[in-house]
Each structure stands twice: as C-alpha cells, then as structure tokens.
Amino acid sequence: MTTQQDSLLGRALRGAARDAARTPVEAEDKTRTKLLDAAYDQFCETGISRASMEEVARRAGTARITIYRKFENKDALVDAVMLREFQRYFGEFLVEMGKAQSVADRVVAGFVTSLRTIGGNVLIRRLLEIEATAVPGIVGGGDSRTMFQVRDFVAEQIRREQAVGNIDADVSAVLAADMMVRLTGSMLTSPSDLIELDDEAALTAVAREFILPMVRLRAE
C-alpha cells in the first residue's frame, strides 16, 4: 500500500467517522458497488494475496477495463473494501453510544462494540483463518494509519464527554483512545485464551475493570 493510498484512506476514514450517522454505507454507483461486493466475496473465499483484479471483474460481470476505471490498482480496491467495512463499524459504534444511559455505559459499549463489530466481521474472521499474517496490516493499515484514524475517532468521543464534564479534563483523550484501540487490535489479531470475543458479558467485565480507569470518570 503506497503512502498516497494510505493518505487517501485516512481522509476517507475521517469522513466516514464524521458522517457515519447520516451517510449511507453504499453511496456509490451501481457498478462500483458490484465490484466491491465481488471483491469482498473473493477475499472471503481465497484471501487477499491470491485475489486478482481480473477475477473480481469476472465475478461482478464487468469488463476487465471497467475495474481499472473504478480502482487504480489492487491496493485501491482492498482499501475501498475495508473502508466500507469500517463505515459499518463507525455507524454501529454511534448507534450503541446513543443507547447508553451513562458515560460509563458509553465507554464500555464503545469497547465492546469495537470488538464485537470488527471481531465479528465475516471478512476479518475469514482472513484470520486463511491469511492471518495479513490481518494486522489490514486492521492497522500501512504504517498503522488506519488504526490512527480509529484512535482519533474514539478520542473525539472522549473529548465530547470532557466538554460536558463527564470525564476529567486532565485525561489525554488521544492517549486514552490510543491505549483502547491498541488493546482492541491486540485482542482481535492475537486472540486471548481467557476471553471469547463473542462473550459480551466477559468483554463488559473487562471494560469495567480495565478500560474505565483509563478515562477517570467524574461522579455521575
């Protein structure tokens, strides 16, 4: 993945984080959507390294030249597929935040939702089975840029709580978010033998014991 592509993905992720609550996930033209769907299916079936632009075009029922009109190269196609998956994550994250009744519940829900949504993603789970070495790079992005975009998204939620007095103003929002995202990424790419990612009660208990102290909540 080139630096230019990482930059484009970073800007796209920032936009996805900002607009997730109101922007449809698939606001693309129909041909592009068909190609993304075909790429998603192929990645789930064969992994990313063995996938080809030509096979994606064939699966989508389009001419080979068409896919190159929509995506400059395979890296751009992979970025677009993963961006769509992260858009879904941002959307679900904000929905769960809206359901929580207290700041503590929001922090816990954010952690649990991240693990449940990304860890339960069909593509990522499939890649962990057949192409595990690719997952850290895909989740983190080139030079961890994707992870940084998710971190900044989480930091923004922390700052919002600080602005209304729910979290101590002395807490470094970006550092706390960085620790949360790194812990989440580690649990996703190197699963624990102590906690199952689909055990919501266990994840909630972990969040209350170890995540909440990071943000030093004020008494509600």
ChimeraX commands (.cxc) that place a marker at each C-alpha (Angstrom):
marker #1 position 0.00,0.00,0.00 radius 0.5
marker #1 position 1.55,3.30,-1.05 radius 0.5
marker #1 position 1.83,6.44,1.09 radius 0.5
marker #1 position -0.55,8.26,-1.25 radius 0.5
marker #1 position -3.13,5.49,-0.93 radius 0.5
marker #1 position -2.73,5.49,2.87 radius 0.5
marker #1 position -3.37,9.24,2.85 radius 0.5
marker #1 position -6.48,8.82,0.74 radius 0.5
marker #1 position -7.75,6.06,3.02 radius 0.5
marker #1 position -7.03,8.19,6.08 radius 0.5
marker #1 position -9.06,11.09,4.72 radius 0.5
marker #1 position -11.85,8.72,3.77 radius 0.5
marker #1 position -11.89,7.18,7.25 radius 0.5
marker #1 position -12.04,10.60,8.85 radius 0.5
marker #1 position -15.02,11.39,6.65 radius 0.5
marker #1 position -16.63,8.06,7.49 radius 0.5
marker #1 position -16.18,8.70,11.20 radius 0.5
marker #1 position -17.61,12.19,10.91 radius 0.5
marker #1 position -20.57,11.30,8.71 radius 0.5
marker #1 position -21.34,7.72,9.72 radius 0.5
marker #1 position -24.56,8.64,11.48 radius 0.5
marker #1 position -26.09,10.21,8.40 radius 0.5
marker #1 position -24.29,8.83,5.31 radius 0.5
marker #1 position -25.50,5.58,3.70 radius 0.5
marker #1 position -22.77,2.94,3.68 radius 0.5
marker #1 position -23.11,2.25,-0.02 radius 0.5
marker #1 position -23.45,5.68,-1.57 radius 0.5
marker #1 position -21.59,4.53,-4.70 radius 0.5
marker #1 position -22.60,3.94,-8.28 radius 0.5
marker #1 position -24.03,0.52,-9.01 radius 0.5
marker #1 position -21.04,-0.75,-10.97 radius 0.5
marker #1 position -18.62,0.21,-8.21 radius 0.5
marker #1 position -20.85,-1.45,-5.62 radius 0.5
marker #1 position -20.98,-4.65,-7.69 radius 0.5
marker #1 position -17.19,-4.67,-7.87 radius 0.5
marker #1 position -16.86,-4.11,-4.12 radius 0.5
marker #1 position -19.32,-6.93,-3.45 radius 0.5
marker #1 position -17.42,-9.24,-5.79 radius 0.5
marker #1 position -14.08,-8.31,-4.20 radius 0.5
marker #1 position -15.50,-8.90,-0.72 radius 0.5
marker #1 position -16.72,-12.35,-1.75 radius 0.5
marker #1 position -13.40,-13.26,-3.34 radius 0.5
marker #1 position -11.38,-12.03,-0.35 radius 0.5
marker #1 position -13.56,-14.15,1.94 radius 0.5
marker #1 position -13.08,-17.17,-0.31 radius 0.5
marker #1 position -9.40,-17.03,-1.27 radius 0.5
marker #1 position -7.83,-14.34,0.90 radius 0.5
marker #1 position -6.40,-11.10,-0.41 radius 0.5
marker #1 position -2.97,-12.15,-1.65 radius 0.5
marker #1 position -4.45,-14.71,-4.06 radius 0.5
marker #1 position -7.21,-12.43,-5.32 radius 0.5
marker #1 position -6.90,-10.72,-8.70 radius 0.5
marker #1 position -8.50,-7.70,-10.31 radius 0.5
marker #1 position -9.45,-9.83,-13.30 radius 0.5
marker #1 position -11.29,-12.40,-11.17 radius 0.5
marker #1 position -13.14,-9.65,-9.31 radius 0.5
marker #1 position -14.25,-8.13,-12.62 radius 0.5
marker #1 position -15.41,-11.56,-13.83 radius 0.5
marker #1 position -17.39,-12.20,-10.67 radius 0.5
marker #1 position -19.01,-8.78,-10.95 radius 0.5
marker #1 position -19.94,-9.40,-14.57 radius 0.5
marker #1 position -17.97,-6.42,-15.84 radius 0.5
marker #1 position -15.22,-5.98,-18.39 radius 0.5
marker #1 position -11.61,-6.06,-17.16 radius 0.5
marker #1 position -11.09,-2.44,-18.17 radius 0.5
marker #1 position -14.08,-1.38,-16.05 radius 0.5
marker #1 position -12.49,-2.33,-12.73 radius 0.5
marker #1 position -9.40,-0.27,-13.57 radius 0.5
marker #1 position -11.62,2.71,-14.32 radius 0.5
marker #1 position -13.07,2.44,-10.82 radius 0.5
marker #1 position -9.92,1.42,-8.92 radius 0.5
marker #1 position -6.38,2.33,-9.89 radius 0.5
marker #1 position -4.94,-0.98,-8.71 radius 0.5
marker #1 position -5.48,-3.86,-6.29 radius 0.5
marker #1 position -4.34,-1.83,-3.26 radius 0.5
marker #1 position -7.01,0.78,-4.03 radius 0.5
marker #1 position -9.63,-1.96,-4.31 radius 0.5
marker #1 position -8.60,-3.50,-0.97 radius 0.5
marker #1 position -8.71,-0.06,0.66 radius 0.5
marker #1 position -12.21,0.54,-0.68 radius 0.5
marker #1 position -13.50,-2.80,0.58 radius 0.5
marker #1 position -12.04,-2.22,4.03 radius 0.5
marker #1 position -13.29,1.36,4.13 radius 0.5
marker #1 position -16.82,0.09,3.56 radius 0.5
marker #1 position -16.40,-2.35,6.45 radius 0.5
marker #1 position -15.10,0.41,8.73 radius 0.5
marker #1 position -18.00,2.66,7.75 radius 0.5
marker #1 position -20.32,-0.02,9.10 radius 0.5
marker #1 position -18.27,-0.13,12.30 radius 0.5
marker #1 position -18.44,3.64,12.80 radius 0.5
marker #1 position -22.18,3.57,12.21 radius 0.5
marker #1 position -22.82,0.79,14.73 radius 0.5
marker #1 position -20.47,2.45,17.23 radius 0.5
marker #1 position -22.52,5.66,17.17 radius 0.5
marker #1 position -25.81,3.76,17.41 radius 0.5
marker #1 position -24.60,1.92,20.53 radius 0.5
marker #1 position -23.37,5.18,22.04 radius 0.5
marker #1 position -26.83,6.61,21.57 radius 0.5
marker #1 position -28.40,3.73,23.50 radius 0.5
marker #1 position -26.13,4.01,26.56 radius 0.5
marker #1 position -27.60,5.79,29.58 radius 0.5
marker #1 position -24.41,6.99,31.28 radius 0.5
marker #1 position -20.86,7.94,30.35 radius 0.5
marker #1 position -19.59,4.71,31.93 radius 0.5
marker #1 position -22.03,2.74,29.82 radius 0.5
marker #1 position -20.86,4.61,26.71 radius 0.5
marker #1 position -17.19,3.84,27.36 radius 0.5
marker #1 position -17.97,0.18,27.99 radius 0.5
marker #1 position -20.27,-0.04,24.99 radius 0.5
marker #1 position -17.63,1.54,22.78 radius 0.5
marker #1 position -15.03,-1.06,23.73 radius 0.5
marker #1 position -17.42,-4.00,23.47 radius 0.5
marker #1 position -18.91,-2.76,20.21 radius 0.5
marker #1 position -15.47,-2.39,18.65 radius 0.5
marker #1 position -14.52,-5.96,19.49 radius 0.5
marker #1 position -17.91,-7.37,18.56 radius 0.5
marker #1 position -18.25,-5.49,15.28 radius 0.5
marker #1 position -14.70,-5.76,13.96 radius 0.5
marker #1 position -14.04,-9.17,15.52 radius 0.5
marker #1 position -17.36,-10.46,14.21 radius 0.5
marker #1 position -16.75,-9.12,10.72 radius 0.5
marker #1 position -17.05,-12.04,8.30 radius 0.5
marker #1 position -14.13,-10.90,6.15 radius 0.5
marker #1 position -11.72,-10.35,9.05 radius 0.5
marker #1 position -12.69,-13.63,10.70 radius 0.5
marker #1 position -12.18,-15.47,7.42 radius 0.5
marker #1 position -8.80,-13.84,6.86 radius 0.5
marker #1 position -7.74,-14.85,10.37 radius 0.5
marker #1 position -8.41,-18.43,9.28 radius 0.5
marker #1 position -6.72,-18.44,5.87 radius 0.5
marker #1 position -4.37,-15.45,5.77 radius 0.5
marker #1 position -3.69,-14.46,9.36 radius 0.5
marker #1 position -0.48,-12.58,8.60 radius 0.5
marker #1 position -2.43,-10.07,6.50 radius 0.5
marker #1 position -4.88,-9.09,9.24 radius 0.5
marker #1 position -2.70,-6.76,11.35 radius 0.5
marker #1 position -1.81,-4.76,8.26 radius 0.5
marker #1 position -5.41,-4.62,7.09 radius 0.5
marker #1 position -6.79,-3.62,10.51 radius 0.5
marker #1 position -3.89,-1.26,11.18 radius 0.5
marker #1 position -3.31,-0.10,7.62 radius 0.5
marker #1 position 0.05,0.88,6.18 radius 0.5
marker #1 position 2.26,2.32,8.94 radius 0.5
marker #1 position -0.76,1.92,11.29 radius 0.5
marker #1 position -2.55,4.85,9.65 radius 0.5
marker #1 position -5.95,3.11,9.72 radius 0.5
marker #1 position -5.53,2.42,13.43 radius 0.5
marker #1 position -4.67,6.08,13.96 radius 0.5
marker #1 position -7.89,7.15,12.24 radius 0.5
marker #1 position -9.93,4.87,14.51 radius 0.5
marker #1 position -7.98,6.21,17.50 radius 0.5
marker #1 position -8.79,9.79,16.52 radius 0.5
marker #1 position -12.46,8.85,16.14 radius 0.5
marker #1 position -12.51,7.39,19.68 radius 0.5
marker #1 position -10.57,10.39,21.03 radius 0.5
marker #1 position -13.24,12.69,19.63 radius 0.5
marker #1 position -15.90,10.81,21.62 radius 0.5
marker #1 position -13.79,11.18,24.79 radius 0.5
marker #1 position -13.37,14.92,24.20 radius 0.5
marker #1 position -17.13,15.29,23.84 radius 0.5
marker #1 position -17.57,13.73,27.27 radius 0.5
marker #1 position -14.88,16.04,28.67 radius 0.5
marker #1 position -16.63,19.07,27.19 radius 0.5
marker #1 position -19.74,18.36,29.27 radius 0.5
marker #1 position -17.80,17.45,32.40 radius 0.5
marker #1 position -18.25,13.67,32.37 radius 0.5
marker #1 position -14.53,12.85,32.07 radius 0.5
marker #1 position -11.67,14.56,33.90 radius 0.5
marker #1 position -10.25,17.32,31.69 radius 0.5
marker #1 position -6.70,16.27,32.62 radius 0.5
marker #1 position -7.09,12.95,30.81 radius 0.5
marker #1 position -5.27,12.86,27.47 radius 0.5
marker #1 position -8.11,11.92,25.13 radius 0.5
marker #1 position -5.81,10.82,22.33 radius 0.5
marker #1 position -3.56,8.73,24.62 radius 0.5
marker #1 position -6.52,7.03,26.30 radius 0.5
marker #1 position -8.02,6.33,22.88 radius 0.5
marker #1 position -4.69,5.01,21.64 radius 0.5
marker #1 position -4.50,2.53,24.52 radius 0.5
marker #1 position -8.07,1.38,23.93 radius 0.5
marker #1 position -7.54,0.89,20.20 radius 0.5
marker #1 position -4.24,-0.93,20.69 radius 0.5
marker #1 position -5.80,-3.26,23.23 radius 0.5
marker #1 position -8.71,-3.90,20.90 radius 0.5
marker #1 position -6.37,-4.54,17.96 radius 0.5
marker #1 position -4.27,-6.93,20.02 radius 0.5
marker #1 position -7.31,-8.90,21.14 radius 0.5
marker #1 position -8.51,-9.11,17.54 radius 0.5
marker #1 position -5.26,-10.15,15.88 radius 0.5
marker #1 position -3.91,-12.27,18.74 radius 0.5
marker #1 position -7.00,-13.70,20.48 radius 0.5
marker #1 position -6.80,-14.41,24.19 radius 0.5
marker #1 position -7.32,-17.92,25.52 radius 0.5
marker #1 position -9.11,-16.36,28.51 radius 0.5
marker #1 position -11.84,-14.33,26.81 radius 0.5
marker #1 position -14.01,-15.20,23.83 radius 0.5
marker #1 position -14.76,-12.26,21.54 radius 0.5
marker #1 position -18.41,-13.29,21.31 radius 0.5
marker #1 position -18.79,-13.37,25.12 radius 0.5
marker #1 position -20.34,-9.96,25.66 radius 0.5
marker #1 position -20.61,-10.38,29.44 radius 0.5
marker #1 position -16.89,-11.16,29.73 radius 0.5
marker #1 position -15.92,-8.25,27.47 radius 0.5
marker #1 position -18.14,-5.93,29.51 radius 0.5
marker #1 position -16.46,-7.07,32.72 radius 0.5
marker #1 position -13.02,-6.43,31.20 radius 0.5
marker #1 position -14.08,-2.96,30.09 radius 0.5
marker #1 position -15.41,-2.02,33.52 radius 0.5
marker #1 position -12.30,-3.28,35.32 radius 0.5
marker #1 position -9.57,-2.10,32.97 radius 0.5
marker #1 position -10.93,0.43,30.45 radius 0.5
marker #1 position -12.96,2.72,32.70 radius 0.5
marker #1 position -9.96,3.59,34.93 radius 0.5
marker #1 position -8.15,4.93,31.85 radius 0.5
marker #1 position -10.58,7.83,31.46 radius 0.5
marker #1 position -11.12,8.74,35.13 radius 0.5
marker #1 position -14.86,9.32,35.08 radius 0.5
marker #1 position -16.34,12.03,37.25 radius 0.5
marker #1 position -19.11,11.04,39.66 radius 0.5
marker #1 position -22.48,10.99,37.89 radius 0.5
marker link #1:1,2 radius 0.2
marker link #1:2,3 radius 0.2
marker link #1:3,4 radius 0.2
marker link #1:4,5 radius 0.2
marker link #1:5,6 radius 0.2
marker link #1:6,7 radius 0.2
marker link #1:7,8 radius 0.2
marker link #1:8,9 radius 0.2
marker link #1:9,10 radius 0.2
marker link #1:10,11 radius 0.2
marker link #1:11,12 radius 0.2
marker link #1:12,13 radius 0.2
marker link #1:13,14 radius 0.2
marker link #1:14,15 radius 0.2
marker link #1:15,16 radius 0.2
marker link #1:16,17 radius 0.2
marker link #1:17,18 radius 0.2
marker link #1:18,19 radius 0.2
marker link #1:19,20 radius 0.2
marker link #1:20,21 radius 0.2
marker link #1:21,22 radius 0.2
marker link #1:22,23 radius 0.2
marker link #1:23,24 radius 0.2
marker link #1:24,25 radius 0.2
marker link #1:25,26 radius 0.2
marker link #1:26,27 radius 0.2
marker link #1:27,28 radius 0.2
marker link #1:28,29 radius 0.2
marker link #1:29,30 radius 0.2
marker link #1:30,31 radius 0.2
marker link #1:31,32 radius 0.2
marker link #1:32,33 radius 0.2
marker link #1:33,34 radius 0.2
marker link #1:34,35 radius 0.2
marker link #1:35,36 radius 0.2
marker link #1:36,37 radius 0.2
marker link #1:37,38 radius 0.2
marker link #1:38,39 radius 0.2
marker link #1:39,40 radius 0.2
marker link #1:40,41 radius 0.2
marker link #1:41,42 radius 0.2
marker link #1:42,43 radius 0.2
marker link #1:43,44 radius 0.2
marker link #1:44,45 radius 0.2
marker link #1:45,46 radius 0.2
marker link #1:46,47 radius 0.2
marker link #1:47,48 radius 0.2
marker link #1:48,49 radius 0.2
marker link #1:49,50 radius 0.2
marker link #1:50,51 radius 0.2
marker link #1:51,52 radius 0.2
marker link #1:52,53 radius 0.2
marker link #1:53,54 radius 0.2
marker link #1:54,55 radius 0.2
marker link #1:55,56 radius 0.2
marker link #1:56,57 radius 0.2
marker link #1:57,58 radius 0.2
marker link #1:58,59 radius 0.2
marker link #1:59,60 radius 0.2
marker link #1:60,61 radius 0.2
marker link #1:61,62 radius 0.2
marker link #1:62,63 radius 0.2
marker link #1:63,64 radius 0.2
marker link #1:64,65 radius 0.2
marker link #1:65,66 radius 0.2
marker link #1:66,67 radius 0.2
marker link #1:67,68 radius 0.2
marker link #1:68,69 radius 0.2
marker link #1:69,70 radius 0.2
marker link #1:70,71 radius 0.2
marker link #1:71,72 radius 0.2
marker link #1:72,73 radius 0.2
marker link #1:73,74 radius 0.2
marker link #1:74,75 radius 0.2
marker link #1:75,76 radius 0.2
marker link #1:76,77 radius 0.2
marker link #1:77,78 radius 0.2
marker link #1:78,79 radius 0.2
marker link #1:79,80 radius 0.2
marker link #1:80,81 radius 0.2
marker link #1:81,82 radius 0.2
marker link #1:82,83 radius 0.2
marker link #1:83,84 radius 0.2
marker link #1:84,85 radius 0.2
marker link #1:85,86 radius 0.2
marker link #1:86,87 radius 0.2
marker link #1:87,88 radius 0.2
marker link #1:88,89 radius 0.2
marker link #1:89,90 radius 0.2
marker link #1:90,91 radius 0.2
marker link #1:91,92 radius 0.2
marker link #1:92,93 radius 0.2
marker link #1:93,94 radius 0.2
marker link #1:94,95 radius 0.2
marker link #1:95,96 radius 0.2
marker link #1:96,97 radius 0.2
marker link #1:97,98 radius 0.2
marker link #1:98,99 radius 0.2
marker link #1:99,100 radius 0.2
marker link #1:100,101 radius 0.2
marker link #1:101,102 radius 0.2
marker link #1:102,103 radius 0.2
marker link #1:103,104 radius 0.2
marker link #1:104,105 radius 0.2
marker link #1:105,106 radius 0.2
marker link #1:106,107 radius 0.2
marker link #1:107,108 radius 0.2
marker link #1:108,109 radius 0.2
marker link #1:109,110 radius 0.2
marker link #1:110,111 radius 0.2
marker link #1:111,112 radius 0.2
marker link #1:112,113 radius 0.2
marker link #1:113,114 radius 0.2
marker link #1:114,115 radius 0.2
marker link #1:115,116 radius 0.2
marker link #1:116,117 radius 0.2
marker link #1:117,118 radius 0.2
marker link #1:118,119 radius 0.2
marker link #1:119,120 radius 0.2
marker link #1:120,121 radius 0.2
marker link #1:121,122 radius 0.2
marker link #1:122,123 radius 0.2
marker link #1:123,124 radius 0.2
marker link #1:124,125 radius 0.2
marker link #1:125,126 radius 0.2
marker link #1:126,127 radius 0.2
marker link #1:127,128 radius 0.2
marker link #1:128,129 radius 0.2
marker link #1:129,130 radius 0.2
marker link #1:130,131 radius 0.2
marker link #1:131,132 radius 0.2
marker link #1:132,133 radius 0.2
marker link #1:133,134 radius 0.2
marker link #1:134,135 radius 0.2
marker link #1:135,136 radius 0.2
marker link #1:136,137 radius 0.2
marker link #1:137,138 radius 0.2
marker link #1:138,139 radius 0.2
marker link #1:139,140 radius 0.2
marker link #1:140,141 radius 0.2
marker link #1:141,142 radius 0.2
marker link #1:142,143 radius 0.2
marker link #1:143,144 radius 0.2
marker link #1:144,145 radius 0.2
marker link #1:145,146 radius 0.2
marker link #1:146,147 radius 0.2
marker link #1:147,148 radius 0.2
marker link #1:148,149 radius 0.2
marker link #1:149,150 radius 0.2
marker link #1:150,151 radius 0.2
marker link #1:151,152 radius 0.2
marker link #1:152,153 radius 0.2
marker link #1:153,154 radius 0.2
marker link #1:154,155 radius 0.2
marker link #1:155,156 radius 0.2
marker link #1:156,157 radius 0.2
marker link #1:157,158 radius 0.2
marker link #1:158,159 radius 0.2
marker link #1:159,160 radius 0.2
marker link #1:160,161 radius 0.2
marker link #1:161,162 radius 0.2
marker link #1:162,163 radius 0.2
marker link #1:163,164 radius 0.2
marker link #1:164,165 radius 0.2
marker link #1:165,166 radius 0.2
marker link #1:166,167 radius 0.2
marker link #1:167,168 radius 0.2
marker link #1:168,169 radius 0.2
marker link #1:169,170 radius 0.2
marker link #1:170,171 radius 0.2
marker link #1:171,172 radius 0.2
marker link #1:172,173 radius 0.2
marker link #1:173,174 radius 0.2
marker link #1:174,175 radius 0.2
marker link #1:175,176 radius 0.2
marker link #1:176,177 radius 0.2
marker link #1:177,178 radius 0.2
marker link #1:178,179 radius 0.2
marker link #1:179,180 radius 0.2
marker link #1:180,181 radius 0.2
marker link #1:181,182 radius 0.2
marker link #1:182,183 radius 0.2
marker link #1:183,184 radius 0.2
marker link #1:184,185 radius 0.2
marker link #1:185,186 radius 0.2
marker link #1:186,187 radius 0.2
marker link #1:187,188 radius 0.2
marker link #1:188,189 radius 0.2
marker link #1:189,190 radius 0.2
marker link #1:190,191 radius 0.2
marker link #1:191,192 radius 0.2
marker link #1:192,193 radius 0.2
marker link #1:193,194 radius 0.2
marker link #1:194,195 radius 0.2
marker link #1:195,196 radius 0.2
marker link #1:196,197 radius 0.2
marker link #1:197,198 radius 0.2
marker link #1:198,199 radius 0.2
marker link #1:199,200 radius 0.2
marker link #1:200,201 radius 0.2
marker link #1:201,202 radius 0.2
marker link #1:202,203 radius 0.2
marker link #1:203,204 radius 0.2
marker link #1:204,205 radius 0.2
marker link #1:205,206 radius 0.2
marker link #1:206,207 radius 0.2
marker link #1:207,208 radius 0.2
marker link #1:208,209 radius 0.2
marker link #1:209,210 radius 0.2
marker link #1:210,211 radius 0.2
marker link #1:211,212 radius 0.2
marker link #1:212,213 radius 0.2
marker link #1:213,214 radius 0.2
marker link #1:214,215 radius 0.2
marker link #1:215,216 radius 0.2
marker link #1:216,217 radius 0.2
marker link #1:217,218 radius 0.2
marker link #1:218,219 radius 0.2
marker link #1:219,220 radius 0.2
view
